Amino acid sequence: QVQLVESGGGLVQPGGSLRLSCAASGSIFSFIPMAWYRQAPEKQRELVATISNGGATNYANSVKGRFTISRDNTKNTVYLQMNSLRPEDTAVYYCNYREAWGQGTLVTVSS
């Protein structure tokens, strides 16, 4: 079973940048697609970005052009580079593979 641990969240001003990381356990990482989700206070969890095992990516319209998902299969890690952050990006961010979820990392965008 894949286990996931996110890191990299924090407080950032509007217009700033953060890079989230998600470290995965197990030997299958390079063969599986990965996803980032987020959940803002009092809102449902929403899909932010996905990356296939081959590196193909997809993004929610709300983050397209600002966020970049990537992966390093040598490190069993998936990243989410977030630029031009907005207050509405404030949420707990989770990485995901099927039923496996990390504990989440909080991103707060505020001046």
Order of alpha helices (4+ residues) and beta strands (2+ residues): beta-beta-beta-beta-beta-beta-beta-beta-beta-beta-beta
